[in-house]
Amino acid sequence: MSALPSLQIRERPGGLVFEVRVQAKSAHDELAGVRDGVLWMRVTAPPISGKANAAVVAVLAETLHIPRASLLLTGGARPHTKTIQVSGITAAELAAAVDAALTGGKKGS
């Protein structure tokens, strides 16, 4: 059993929903951890013209091995905290993918 804090995952019609706290204009694209049920991540893209939001989806897709088409930003287009909806995966699979990404060494590029 993992000692990592748990990502808060909610089931909604159309898929699972979780929150991500984003630091844009970072040195690296990476998942940084889970705090208070929220996934923290860093992206190199600037927070202008939706570039950081696109990077969030791309980094999540690559890091968690989920197709981009299965990820949708459903809230928080402007604030640092985003709401992400994911389909085609169970809550247990999502939690395991996050756990593996956070403990598996390289977290993105």
Secondary structure by P-SEA (a helix, b strand, c coil): cccccccccccccccccbbbbbbccccccccccccccccccccccccccaaaaaaaaaaaaaaaccccccccccccccccbbbbbbccccaaaaaaaaaaaaacccccc
